């Protein structure tokens, strides 16, 4: 490299170091109303950057931009089938008191327990006692209790159920037949509004002192107890997702965020840890900028946020899926020390990425570069011209390509990431469908409504599916059931058997759910069912009675998958709520169509050249035919000679004359048909001109 190129490379490296996204988020020093522009851009595809470095194609290694990180071009040999950090040690599902839940209210009361309700009641009554002097009648500002607070929360849920969270309260409490009866029979609307205005989550007397070292002093106790209940009630599955969500809010708040890539644009940013399959929200952290010096001041860098959220998961062999704002090489190494794997997209300014990986120049579309370390895999995929997708994984250790992606040849890493990346977005979408949020200018109230949103978006149960008529549901309701996914409980089915004169007892294995992606279970009936057939109809054994003969599990499941009815149900479920069905079909569907269109275009171009040769002969009044038109003729005629000469200049025409067995366009039958068509066209044009011409009398 020339001295100029070396100097430019040094400046480029220095710029990338300064712009590294590991820096902390912008600080907020005052409690005034400030909105922060969030640079949390999670676009997976990135534009190419200029790359002046040259890699040795003959080398067995890729070297990162830091000059230290080395990636092998060939994968390492795997000595065992499943690595130790991929073996789950904790079964997913409800734990402790949550295992005994039998109804929705009991489930809700575990997350919003009596200790949280007591905090709300105590702090609300303290605030009411301070403002009671402003009311003429004491009954207009009487204290509240747990029962009344539960009633208020219940009415908020009803507002969400009826999609009327932002409807005027007077319309909901109307008694002329246009309102909803349960609202005005529960409490007067003035009392409902009064309690919402007065609801508090901390004691106002010492709040100024607590705010000196905690920006979240107004909701600290309430929020920490709620998160503790979420973590203590459910074991997450093997795949979890970390991402940020934006709770819409436009009131006064010192840490309100502006995020242009979110639908709400303005709000409170929250980092969330969510189960990738059941969408259970286990842990959350409110971003409030940089805290004042004190016990609550923590680093806000992406890697530190991830480490705090996943702290309860240490040594559990789970996988964390993150986007490119969080993913980094050091974070992946730190998680491996805690027996956790990481899969996530990366930004191209990371110093550990080889220069070859950040550009698509000289690479084919849908091609992939793989880089391997002993416990990490880096890929660079080209989805379109001028774009690259960078991804790091400590879960995958090979260069496997997903065959179901057709000509796109997506690596399994990308397919896995696409499957698990959207858990937090799904929680947002499903919670917004039944939002309980009222319009408010107080950000602590926004925290309450966020906590009231369904924290457990549970899988749809078999009993629910058997009771409803799926075909009569709206498209939105069908897609909601599809998102809730099948129920996969760890049911207790045991069956005795005899093999080689030895008795044994075979029990249900939860891994069967992974082997058969249509299988679901019912704890009440202690039986197995087919999820697609429950929705669209099918074999009675797999839709109404339930399957329990686990000694013949393999035989019966294979038999159930063969009928066309089951196959049609699986296809119907996979295509449900798709924008375009063609997008879900394989690339092989469109490939023949594209090939046919290309052939038609070539044939038209060849026909135009043959037609022009005929016009040439007509313009110069030369005959089209001669007596000897064989391929080896010395004098084949003007037309044939002109076509032969044109074929020497046009490879497509030459290939057509040599290979075509149906239509060549050089024989007299084709000429006569072309001339007949031309005669009819000219004849019709002459008649049209005669009809339009003016007639004169002599």
C-alpha positions as CSV (number, residue, x, y, z in Angstrom):
1,X,0.0,0.0,0.0
2,X,1.2,3.5,-0.8
3,X,1.9,6.0,2.1
4,X,-1.3,7.9,1.2
5,X,-3.4,4.7,1.5
6,X,-1.8,3.8,4.8
7,X,-2.5,7.2,6.2
8,X,-6.1,7.1,5.0
9,X,-6.5,3.6,6.6
10,X,-5.1,4.9,9.9
11,X,-7.6,7.9,9.9
12,X,-10.5,5.5,9.1
13,X,-9.6,3.2,11.9
14,X,-9.4,6.2,14.3
15,X,-12.8,7.4,13.2
16,X,-14.4,4.0,13.7
17,X,-12.9,3.9,17.2
18,X,-14.4,7.3,18.1
19,X,-17.8,6.3,16.6
20,X,-18.0,3.0,18.4
21,X,-21.5,2.3,19.7
22,X,-20.2,1.0,23.0
23,X,-20.3,4.5,24.3
24,X,-22.9,5.4,26.9
25,X,-26.2,6.9,25.9
26,X,-26.6,10.7,26.1
27,X,-26.8,12.0,29.7
28,X,-29.7,13.8,31.3
29,X,-28.6,16.1,34.1
30,X,-31.8,17.9,34.9
31,X,-35.4,16.9,35.7
32,X,-36.8,19.4,33.2
33,X,-38.8,18.3,30.2
34,X,-36.2,17.1,27.8
35,X,-36.6,14.8,24.8
36,X,-33.6,12.7,23.8
37,X,-33.0,11.6,20.2
38,X,-32.2,7.8,20.4
39,X,-29.6,6.5,17.9
40,X,-30.9,3.0,18.4
41,X,-30.9,2.0,14.8
42,X,-31.4,-1.7,14.3
43,X,-31.4,-2.1,10.5
44,X,-30.0,-5.6,9.8
45,X,-28.7,-4.7,6.3
46,X,-25.9,-2.2,6.1
47,X,-24.5,-0.3,3.2
48,X,-21.0,-1.2,1.9
49,X,-18.0,0.8,3.0
50,X,-15.0,1.4,0.9
51,X,-12.3,-1.2,1.5
52,X,-8.8,-0.5,0.3
53,X,-7.2,-3.5,2.1
54,X,-6.3,-6.6,0.2
55,X,-6.9,-10.1,1.7
56,X,-4.8,-13.0,0.6
57,X,-7.3,-15.4,-0.9
58,X,-4.8,-18.3,-0.5
59,X,-4.6,-17.7,3.3
60,X,-6.6,-20.0,5.6
61,X,-7.5,-17.1,7.9
62,X,-9.4,-13.8,8.0
63,X,-7.9,-11.1,10.2
64,X,-10.0,-8.4,11.9
65,X,-9.5,-4.7,11.5
66,X,-7.8,-4.7,14.9
67,X,-5.0,-6.9,13.5
68,X,-5.4,-9.3,16.4
69,X,-8.7,-11.2,15.9
70,X,-8.2,-14.2,13.6
71,X,-11.1,-16.1,12.0
72,X,-10.5,-19.5,10.3
73,X,-12.1,-20.0,6.9
74,X,-12.8,-23.7,7.7
75,X,-15.0,-24.8,10.6
76,X,-13.4,-26.6,13.6
77,X,-14.0,-30.3,14.0
78,X,-16.7,-31.0,16.6
79,X,-15.8,-33.8,19.1
80,X,-19.2,-34.0,20.7
81,X,-22.7,-33.8,19.3
82,X,-24.1,-31.2,21.7
83,X,-21.8,-28.7,23.4
84,X,-22.2,-28.4,27.2
85,X,-23.4,-24.8,27.1
86,X,-26.3,-25.9,24.9
87,X,-27.8,-28.4,27.3
88,X,-30.7,-27.0,29.3
89,X,-30.7,-27.6,33.0
90,X,-34.0,-25.9,33.9
91,X,-37.4,-26.8,32.5
92,X,-39.4,-23.9,31.2
93,X,-42.8,-23.0,32.6
94,X,-44.5,-21.7,35.8
95,X,-42.6,-22.1,39.1
96,X,-43.3,-21.8,42.8
97,X,-46.8,-20.5,43.4
98,X,-47.5,-20.0,39.7
99,X,-47.6,-23.8,39.2
100,X,-50.9,-23.9,41.2
101,X,-52.7,-21.2,39.1
102,X,-56.1,-22.4,37.9
103,X,-57.7,-19.2,36.7
104,X,-56.7,-15.8,35.1
105,X,-57.3,-13.8,38.3
106,X,-54.9,-16.0,40.3
107,X,-52.3,-15.6,37.5
108,X,-52.7,-11.8,37.6
109,X,-52.6,-11.7,41.4
110,X,-49.2,-13.4,41.4
111,X,-47.7,-10.6,39.3
112,X,-49.6,-7.7,40.9
113,X,-49.8,-9.1,44.4
114,X,-51.2,-7.6,47.6
115,X,-47.9,-6.0,48.6
116,X,-47.9,-3.9,45.4
117,X,-51.6,-3.1,45.8
118,X,-50.9,-2.0,49.4
119,X,-48.2,0.4,48.2
120,X,-50.6,2.0,45.8
121,X,-53.4,2.2,48.4
122,X,-51.1,3.7,51.1
123,X,-49.4,6.3,48.8
124,X,-52.7,7.2,47.2
125,X,-54.4,7.8,50.5
126,X,-51.5,10.0,51.7
127,X,-51.9,12.2,48.6
128,X,-55.7,12.3,49.1
129,X,-55.2,13.5,52.7
130,X,-53.2,16.5,51.4
131,X,-55.8,17.6,48.8
132,X,-59.0,16.9,50.8
133,X,-59.2,20.5,52.0
134,X,-59.7,21.6,48.4
135,X,-63.1,19.8,48.3
136,X,-66.3,21.2,49.9
137,X,-67.7,17.7,50.5
138,X,-65.6,15.2,52.3
139,X,-67.2,12.3,50.4
140,X,-65.8,13.6,47.2
141,X,-62.3,12.9,48.4
142,X,-62.6,9.9,50.7
143,X,-59.7,7.5,51.1
144,X,-59.6,4.3,48.9
145,X,-58.8,0.7,49.7
146,X,-57.5,-2.5,47.9
147,X,-61.0,-3.5,46.7
148,X,-61.6,-0.1,45.1
149,X,-58.2,-0.1,43.4
150,X,-58.8,-3.5,42.0
151,X,-62.1,-2.2,40.7
152,X,-60.4,0.7,38.9
153,X,-57.8,-1.7,37.4
154,X,-60.7,-4.0,36.3
155,X,-62.4,-1.1,34.6
156,X,-59.1,-0.3,32.8
157,X,-59.0,-3.8,31.5
158,X,-62.6,-3.5,30.3
159,X,-61.7,-0.4,28.4
160,X,-58.9,-2.3,26.7
161,X,-61.2,-5.2,25.9
162,X,-63.7,-2.9,24.2
163,X,-60.9,-0.9,22.4
164,X,-62.1,2.2,24.2
165,X,-59.0,3.3,26.2
166,X,-59.1,6.8,24.7
167,X,-62.9,7.1,24.6
168,X,-64.4,9.9,26.7
169,X,-65.3,8.5,30.1
170,X,-68.8,10.0,29.9
171,X,-69.6,7.9,26.9
172,X,-68.5,4.7,28.7
173,X,-70.7,5.6,31.7
174,X,-73.7,6.7,29.6
175,X,-77.1,5.3,30.9
176,X,-79.1,6.0,27.7
177,X,-78.2,2.6,26.2
178,X,-75.1,3.8,24.4
179,X,-72.7,3.1,27.3
180,X,-71.5,-0.1,29.0
181,X,-73.6,-1.1,32.0
182,X,-70.9,-2.6,34.1
183,X,-69.0,0.8,34.2
184,X,-71.7,2.8,35.9
185,X,-72.8,-0.1,38.2
186,X,-69.2,-0.4,39.5
187,X,-68.5,3.3,40.5
188,X,-69.5,6.8,39.4
189,X,-67.3,8.2,36.6
190,X,-66.2,11.1,38.8
191,X,-64.8,8.7,41.4
192,X,-63.0,6.8,38.6
193,X,-61.4,10.0,37.3
194,X,-60.6,11.1,40.9
195,X,-58.7,7.9,41.7
196,X,-56.8,8.0,38.4
197,X,-55.7,11.6,39.2
198,X,-54.7,10.7,42.8
199,X,-53.0,7.4,42.2
200,X,-49.4,7.5,43.5
201,X,-46.7,4.9,43.9
202,X,-44.4,6.5,46.5
203,X,-44.6,8.9,49.5
204,X,-44.5,12.5,48.5
205,X,-42.9,13.7,51.8
206,X,-39.5,12.3,51.1
207,X,-39.5,12.2,47.3
208,X,-37.4,15.3,46.9
209,X,-34.6,13.7,49.0
210,X,-34.8,10.4,47.0
211,X,-34.8,12.2,43.7
212,X,-31.4,13.6,44.5
213,X,-29.9,10.2,43.7
214,X,-32.7,8.4,41.8
215,X,-34.6,9.7,38.8
216,X,-37.1,6.8,39.1
217,X,-37.9,7.6,42.8
218,X,-41.6,8.0,41.9
219,X,-42.0,4.4,41.0
220,X,-38.9,2.6,42.3
221,X,-40.5,0.4,45.0
222,X,-43.6,-0.5,42.9
223,X,-41.6,-1.3,39.7
224,X,-38.9,-3.4,41.5
225,X,-41.5,-5.5,43.3
226,X,-43.4,-6.1,40.0
227,X,-40.2,-7.2,38.2
228,X,-39.3,-9.4,41.1
229,X,-42.6,-11.2,40.8
230,X,-42.2,-11.6,37.0
231,X,-38.7,-13.2,37.5
232,X,-39.9,-15.5,40.4
233,X,-43.0,-16.9,38.7
234,X,-41.7,-18.3,35.4
235,X,-38.7,-20.2,34.0
236,X,-37.9,-19.0,30.5
237,X,-37.4,-21.3,27.6
238,X,-34.1,-22.1,26.0
239,X,-34.3,-19.1,23.6
240,X,-34.8,-15.5,24.9
241,X,-34.7,-12.1,23.2
242,X,-33.4,-8.7,24.5
243,X,-34.6,-5.6,22.8
244,X,-35.9,-2.2,23.5
245,X,-39.6,-1.1,23.5
246,X,-41.1,2.4,23.6
247,X,-44.1,3.1,25.8
248,X,-45.9,6.0,24.1
249,X,-45.8,9.1,26.2
250,X,-45.8,12.9,25.4
251,X,-46.1,14.4,28.8
252,X,-43.4,16.1,30.9
253,X,-40.5,13.7,31.6
254,X,-36.8,14.3,32.0
255,X,-35.9,11.1,30.1
256,X,-38.5,11.0,27.3
257,X,-37.1,9.6,24.1
258,X,-37.6,10.4,20.5
259,X,-37.2,7.3,18.3
260,X,-38.2,7.9,14.7
261,X,-38.2,4.2,13.8
262,X,-41.0,3.5,16.3
263,X,-44.7,4.0,15.6
264,X,-45.2,6.2,18.6
265,X,-42.0,8.3,18.0
266,X,-42.1,9.7,21.6
267,X,-42.1,7.8,24.8
268,X,-40.3,6.1,27.6
269,X,-37.6,3.6,26.5
270,X,-37.6,0.2,28.2
271,X,-35.1,-2.6,27.8
272,X,-36.9,-6.0,28.0
273,X,-36.0,-9.7,28.3
274,X,-38.6,-11.8,26.7
275,X,-39.1,-15.5,26.1
276,X,-38.8,-16.0,22.3
277,X,-41.5,-18.6,22.1
278,X,-44.1,-17.8,24.8
279,X,-43.4,-14.1,24.8
280,X,-43.3,-14.0,28.6
281,X,-41.6,-10.7,29.8
282,X,-39.3,-11.8,32.6
283,X,-37.1,-8.7,33.2
284,X,-37.3,-5.0,32.3
285,X,-35.1,-1.9,32.9
286,X,-36.4,1.7,32.3
287,X,-33.8,3.9,30.6
288,X,-33.6,7.2,32.4
289,X,-30.3,8.5,31.2
290,X,-27.3,8.8,33.5
291,X,-28.4,8.6,37.2
292,X,-26.9,11.0,39.8
293,X,-24.1,9.7,41.9
294,X,-25.4,7.1,44.3
295,X,-26.6,3.5,44.5
296,X,-28.6,3.6,41.3
297,X,-25.9,5.0,39.1
298,X,-25.0,2.3,36.6
299,X,-23.4,2.1,33.2
300,X,-25.8,2.5,30.2
301,X,-23.6,0.9,27.6
302,X,-25.4,-1.8,25.6
303,X,-23.2,-4.7,26.9
304,X,-23.8,-3.7,30.5
305,X,-27.6,-3.4,29.9
306,X,-27.5,-7.0,28.6
307,X,-25.5,-8.3,31.5
308,X,-27.9,-6.8,34.1
309,X,-31.0,-8.2,32.3
310,X,-29.6,-11.7,32.0
311,X,-28.2,-12.0,35.5
312,X,-31.0,-14.4,36.7
313,X,-30.1,-16.7,33.7
314,X,-26.5,-17.4,34.6
315,X,-25.3,-21.0,34.2
316,X,-28.7,-22.0,32.6
317,X,-27.4,-22.8,29.0
318,X,-29.9,-20.5,27.3
319,X,-29.3,-18.5,24.1
320,X,-29.7,-14.7,24.0
321,X,-30.8,-13.1,20.7
322,X,-30.0,-9.4,20.3
323,X,-29.8,-6.8,17.5
324,X,-26.8,-4.9,16.3
325,X,-27.1,-2.2,19.0
326,X,-26.1,-4.8,21.7
327,X,-24.1,-7.4,19.9
328,X,-20.3,-7.3,20.3
329,X,-17.4,-9.6,20.4
330,X,-16.5,-8.9,24.1
331,X,-20.1,-9.4,25.1
332,X,-20.2,-12.8,23.4
333,X,-17.0,-13.9,25.2
334,X,-18.4,-12.7,28.6
335,X,-21.7,-14.6,28.1
336,X,-19.8,-17.8,27.3
337,X,-18.2,-17.6,30.7
338,X,-21.7,-17.7,32.3
339,X,-22.7,-20.7,30.1
340,X,-24.9,-18.5,27.9
341,X,-24.8,-18.3,24.1
342,X,-25.4,-15.2,21.9
343,X,-26.8,-14.8,18.4
344,X,-27.1,-11.3,16.9
345,X,-26.4,-9.0,14.1
346,X,-23.4,-6.7,14.2
347,X,-22.5,-3.2,13.1
348,X,-19.7,-3.0,10.6
349,X,-17.6,-0.6,12.7
350,X,-16.6,-3.4,15.1
351,X,-12.9,-3.8,15.2
352,X,-13.0,-7.6,15.3
353,X,-14.6,-7.9,11.8
354,X,-12.3,-8.6,8.9
355,X,-12.4,-5.9,6.1
356,X,-13.6,-8.4,3.5
357,X,-16.8,-9.0,5.5
358,X,-18.0,-5.5,5.4
359,X,-18.2,-5.1,1.6
360,X,-20.1,-6.9,-1.1
361,X,-17.8,-5.7,-3.9
362,X,-16.7,-8.7,-6.0
363,X,-19.2,-11.0,-4.3
364,X,-22.3,-12.7,-5.7
365,X,-25.8,-11.9,-4.4
366,X,-26.9,-14.5,-1.8
367,X,-23.3,-15.5,-1.1
368,X,-22.0,-16.0,2.4
369,X,-18.5,-15.7,4.0
370,X,-17.9,-17.7,7.2
371,X,-15.3,-17.0,9.8
372,X,-14.7,-19.5,12.7
373,X,-13.1,-19.4,16.1
374,X,-13.3,-22.3,18.5
375,X,-16.4,-21.1,20.1
376,X,-17.6,-18.3,17.8
377,X,-18.9,-18.0,14.2
378,X,-19.0,-14.8,12.1
379,X,-20.9,-14.6,8.8
380,X,-21.3,-11.9,6.1
381,X,-24.3,-12.5,3.9
382,X,-25.1,-10.5,0.7
383,X,-29.0,-10.2,0.5
384,X,-28.9,-7.6,-2.4
385,X,-26.5,-5.5,-4.3
386,X,-24.5,-3.1,-2.1
387,X,-25.8,-4.6,1.2
388,X,-24.3,-6.9,3.7
389,X,-25.7,-8.6,6.8
390,X,-23.1,-9.3,9.6
391,X,-23.9,-11.7,12.3
392,X,-22.1,-13.3,15.3
393,X,-23.1,-16.5,17.0
394,X,-21.7,-18.6,19.8
395,X,-24.6,-21.1,19.4
396,X,-23.7,-22.2,15.9
397,X,-20.3,-23.7,14.9
398,X,-20.8,-24.7,11.2
399,X,-21.5,-23.3,7.8
400,X,-24.9,-24.9,7.3
401,X,-27.3,-23.4,4.7
402,X,-31.1,-23.6,5.2
403,X,-32.4,-25.6,2.2
404,X,-35.9,-24.2,2.6
405,X,-34.7,-20.7,1.5
406,X,-34.2,-21.8,-2.1
407,X,-31.9,-19.7,-4.3
408,X,-31.4,-17.1,-1.4
409,X,-29.2,-19.7,0.3
410,X,-29.6,-18.2,3.8
411,X,-27.3,-19.6,6.5
412,X,-29.1,-21.4,9.4
413,X,-27.8,-18.6,11.7
414,X,-29.9,-16.0,9.8
415,X,-33.0,-18.2,9.8
416,X,-32.6,-18.8,13.6
417,X,-32.2,-15.1,14.2
418,X,-35.3,-14.3,12.1
419,X,-37.2,-16.8,14.2
420,X,-36.3,-15.4,17.6
421,X,-35.6,-11.7,17.0
422,X,-39.2,-10.4,17.2
423,X,-40.3,-11.5,20.6
424,X,-40.3,-8.0,22.2
425,X,-42.1,-6.5,19.1
426,X,-44.7,-9.2,19.3
427,X,-45.3,-8.4,23.0
428,X,-45.8,-4.7,22.0
429,X,-48.1,-5.6,19.2
430,X,-50.3,-7.9,21.2
431,X,-50.5,-5.7,24.2
432,X,-51.5,-2.7,22.0
433,X,-54.4,-4.8,20.7
434,X,-56.0,-4.5,24.2
435,X,-54.3,-1.4,25.6
436,X,-55.4,-0.2,29.0
437,X,-53.5,3.1,28.8
438,X,-55.5,6.2,29.4
439,X,-54.3,9.6,28.1
440,X,-52.1,11.0,30.9
441,X,-49.5,13.7,31.5
442,X,-47.9,11.8,34.4
443,X,-45.1,9.4,33.5
444,X,-45.5,7.2,36.7
445,X,-49.1,6.4,35.5
446,X,-47.6,5.2,32.3
447,X,-45.5,2.7,34.3
448,X,-48.7,1.3,35.9
449,X,-50.5,0.8,32.6
450,X,-47.4,-0.8,31.1
451,X,-47.4,-3.3,34.1
452,X,-51.1,-4.0,33.5
453,X,-50.5,-5.1,29.9
454,X,-50.6,-8.9,29.6
455,X,-47.2,-10.0,30.9
456,X,-48.0,-13.6,30.1
457,X,-49.2,-13.8,26.5
458,X,-49.9,-17.5,27.1
459,X,-50.2,-20.2,24.5
460,X,-53.7,-20.9,23.4
461,X,-55.0,-24.0,25.3
462,X,-56.6,-27.1,23.7
463,X,-59.8,-26.5,25.7
464,X,-60.1,-23.0,24.1
465,X,-59.6,-24.3,20.6
466,X,-62.2,-27.1,21.1
467,X,-64.8,-24.6,22.2
468,X,-64.4,-21.9,19.5
469,X,-65.3,-22.0,15.8
470,X,-62.0,-21.0,14.2
471,X,-63.5,-20.6,10.7
472,X,-66.0,-17.9,11.9
473,X,-63.3,-15.8,13.5
474,X,-62.0,-12.6,12.0
475,X,-58.6,-12.5,10.3
476,X,-57.2,-10.5,13.2
477,X,-58.5,-13.0,15.8
478,X,-57.1,-15.9,13.7
479,X,-53.6,-14.3,13.5
480,X,-53.7,-13.6,17.3
481,X,-54.3,-17.3,18.0
482,X,-51.5,-18.2,15.6
483,X,-49.1,-15.8,17.4
484,X,-50.0,-17.2,20.8
485,X,-48.8,-20.6,19.4
486,X,-49.6,-24.1,20.5
487,X,-49.7,-25.2,24.1
488,X,-46.7,-27.3,25.1
489,X,-47.1,-28.3,28.8
490,X,-45.0,-31.0,30.4
491,X,-47.9,-33.4,30.9
492,X,-47.8,-36.5,32.9
493,X,-48.5,-39.6,30.7
494,X,-47.1,-42.9,31.8
495,X,-47.7,-46.2,30.1
496,X,-46.4,-49.7,31.0
497,X,-44.9,-52.0,28.3
498,X,-42.9,-55.2,27.8
499,X,-39.8,-55.6,25.7
500,X,-37.7,-58.7,25.6
501,X,-39.8,-60.1,28.5
502,X,-38.8,-57.1,30.6
503,X,-41.4,-54.7,31.9
504,X,-40.8,-51.0,31.7
505,X,-42.8,-47.7,32.0
506,X,-42.6,-45.2,29.3
507,X,-43.4,-41.6,30.1
508,X,-44.0,-38.4,28.0
509,X,-40.9,-36.6,26.8
510,X,-41.2,-32.8,26.2
511,X,-38.6,-33.0,23.4
512,X,-41.3,-34.5,21.3
513,X,-42.7,-31.0,20.9
514,X,-39.5,-30.0,19.1
515,X,-39.5,-33.1,16.9
516,X,-43.1,-32.6,15.7
517,X,-43.8,-28.9,15.3
518,X,-47.6,-29.5,15.1
519,X,-47.9,-31.4,18.4
520,X,-49.6,-29.7,21.4
521,X,-50.7,-31.0,24.8
522,X,-53.5,-30.5,27.3
523,X,-52.8,-30.8,31.1
524,X,-56.5,-31.1,31.9
525,X,-57.2,-34.1,29.6
526,X,-53.6,-35.4,29.9
527,X,-53.5,-36.0,26.2
528,X,-51.7,-34.9,23.0
529,X,-53.4,-33.1,20.1
530,X,-52.6,-31.7,16.6
531,X,-52.6,-27.9,16.6
532,X,-53.4,-27.3,12.9
533,X,-56.1,-29.9,12.9
534,X,-57.7,-28.4,16.1
535,X,-58.0,-25.1,14.1
536,X,-59.2,-26.4,10.7
537,X,-60.6,-29.8,11.6
538,X,-59.3,-33.4,11.2
539,X,-58.9,-36.8,12.8
540,X,-61.1,-37.1,16.0
541,X,-58.3,-38.8,17.9
542,X,-56.0,-35.7,17.4
543,X,-58.8,-33.1,17.8
544,X,-61.4,-34.2,20.3
545,X,-60.4,-37.4,22.2
546,X,-56.7,-36.8,22.4
547,X,-53.8,-39.2,21.9
548,X,-52.4,-41.2,24.9
549,X,-50.8,-44.3,23.5
550,X,-47.2,-43.2,23.8
551,X,-45.8,-46.7,23.3
552,X,-46.8,-46.3,19.6
553,X,-45.9,-42.6,19.5
554,X,-43.6,-42.7,16.5
555,X,-45.8,-45.0,14.4
556,X,-49.0,-43.0,15.1
557,X,-47.4,-39.6,14.4
558,X,-46.0,-40.7,11.1
559,X,-49.4,-42.1,10.1
560,X,-51.2,-38.8,11.1
561,X,-48.8,-36.7,9.0
562,X,-49.5,-38.6,5.7
563,X,-53.2,-37.7,4.9
564,X,-53.9,-34.7,2.7
565,X,-56.2,-33.2,5.3
566,X,-53.3,-32.8,7.8
567,X,-51.0,-31.4,5.1
568,X,-53.6,-28.9,4.0
569,X,-54.1,-27.8,7.6
570,X,-50.4,-27.2,8.1
571,X,-50.1,-25.2,4.8
572,X,-53.2,-23.2,5.7
573,X,-51.8,-22.3,9.1
574,X,-48.4,-21.3,7.7
575,X,-50.0,-19.1,5.1
576,X,-52.4,-17.4,7.6
577,X,-52.1,-13.6,7.7
578,X,-49.6,-13.3,4.9
579,X,-49.4,-10.2,2.7
580,X,-48.6,-12.3,-0.4
581,X,-49.0,-16.0,-0.7
582,X,-46.3,-16.0,-3.4
583,X,-43.8,-14.8,-0.8
584,X,-44.3,-18.0,1.2
585,X,-43.8,-20.3,-1.8
586,X,-40.4,-21.6,-2.8
587,X,-38.3,-19.8,-5.3
588,X,-38.9,-22.8,-7.6
589,X,-42.4,-21.5,-8.2
590,X,-41.2,-18.3,-9.8
591,X,-38.1,-19.7,-11.5
592,X,-40.0,-21.4,-14.5
593,X,-42.1,-18.2,-15.0
594,X,-38.9,-16.1,-15.2
595,X,-37.3,-18.5,-17.6
596,X,-40.4,-18.5,-19.8
597,X,-40.5,-14.7,-19.9
598,X,-36.8,-14.6,-20.9
599,X,-37.4,-17.0,-23.8
600,X,-40.5,-15.1,-25.0
601,X,-38.4,-11.9,-25.0
602,X,-35.6,-13.5,-27.0
603,X,-38.1,-15.0,-29.5
604,X,-39.7,-11.6,-30.1
605,X,-36.3,-10.0,-30.7
606,X,-35.5,-12.8,-33.3
607,X,-38.8,-12.4,-35.0
608,X,-38.2,-8.6,-35.4
609,X,-34.9,-9.3,-37.1
610,X,-36.5,-11.8,-39.5
611,X,-39.3,-9.3,-40.2
612,X,-36.8,-6.5,-40.9
613,X,-35.0,-8.8,-43.4
614,X,-38.3,-9.3,-45.2
615,X,-39.0,-5.5,-45.2
616,X,-35.5,-5.0,-46.7
617,X,-36.3,-7.3,-49.6
618,X,-39.6,-5.6,-50.2
619,X,-38.1,-2.1,-50.2
620,X,-35.5,-3.1,-52.9
621,X,-38.0,-5.3,-54.8
622,X,-35.8,-8.4,-54.6
623,X,-37.4,-11.9,-54.5
624,X,-37.6,-13.7,-51.1
625,X,-37.3,-17.2,-52.6
626,X,-34.8,-18.9,-54.9
627,X,-34.6,-22.4,-56.3
628,X,-31.8,-23.6,-54.0
629,X,-32.1,-22.6,-50.3
630,X,-30.2,-25.4,-48.7
631,X,-27.7,-24.5,-45.9
632,X,-24.8,-25.5,-48.2
633,X,-26.1,-23.6,-51.2
634,X,-23.6,-21.3,-53.0
635,X,-26.4,-18.8,-53.9
636,X,-29.2,-19.1,-51.3
637,X,-30.9,-15.8,-52.3
638,X,-30.9,-12.2,-50.9
639,X,-33.2,-12.9,-47.9
640,X,-31.4,-16.1,-46.7
641,X,-28.0,-14.5,-47.3
642,X,-29.0,-11.4,-45.3
643,X,-30.2,-13.6,-42.4
644,X,-27.0,-15.7,-42.5
645,X,-24.9,-12.4,-42.5
646,X,-26.9,-11.1,-39.5
647,X,-26.4,-14.3,-37.6
648,X,-22.6,-13.8,-37.7
649,X,-23.1,-10.5,-35.9
650,X,-25.7,-11.7,-33.4
651,X,-25.0,-14.7,-31.3
652,X,-28.7,-15.1,-30.2
653,X,-29.8,-15.3,-33.8
654,X,-27.0,-17.7,-34.7
655,X,-27.9,-20.0,-31.8
656,X,-31.6,-19.8,-32.8
657,X,-30.9,-20.9,-36.5
658,X,-28.7,-23.7,-35.3
659,X,-30.7,-25.2,-32.5
660,X,-34.4,-24.3,-33.1
661,X,-36.5,-27.3,-34.2
662,X,-39.9,-25.7,-34.3
663,X,-39.7,-22.1,-35.5
664,X,-36.7,-20.8,-37.5
665,X,-38.5,-18.1,-39.6
666,X,-36.6,-18.7,-42.8
667,X,-39.0,-21.0,-44.7
668,X,-41.7,-20.1,-47.2
669,X,-44.7,-21.1,-45.0
670,X,-43.7,-18.5,-42.4
671,X,-43.0,-15.9,-45.0
672,X,-46.4,-16.4,-46.6
673,X,-48.1,-16.0,-43.2
674,X,-46.2,-12.8,-42.4
675,X,-47.0,-11.4,-45.8
676,X,-50.7,-12.3,-45.4
677,X,-50.7,-10.5,-42.0
678,X,-49.0,-7.4,-43.6
679,X,-51.5,-7.4,-46.5
680,X,-54.5,-7.5,-44.1
681,X,-53.0,-4.6,-42.0
682,X,-52.3,-2.5,-45.1
683,X,-55.6,-3.3,-46.6
684,X,-57.5,-2.2,-43.5
685,X,-55.4,1.0,-43.2
686,X,-56.2,1.9,-46.9
687,X,-59.9,1.3,-46.3
688,X,-59.8,3.5,-43.2
689,X,-58.1,6.3,-45.1
690,X,-60.7,6.1,-47.9
691,X,-63.6,6.3,-45.5
692,X,-62.0,9.4,-43.8
693,X,-61.2,11.1,-47.1
694,X,-63.4,13.9,-48.4
695,X,-65.4,13.3,-51.5
696,X,-65.9,15.9,-54.2
697,X,-68.6,16.1,-56.9
698,X,-67.4,16.6,-60.5
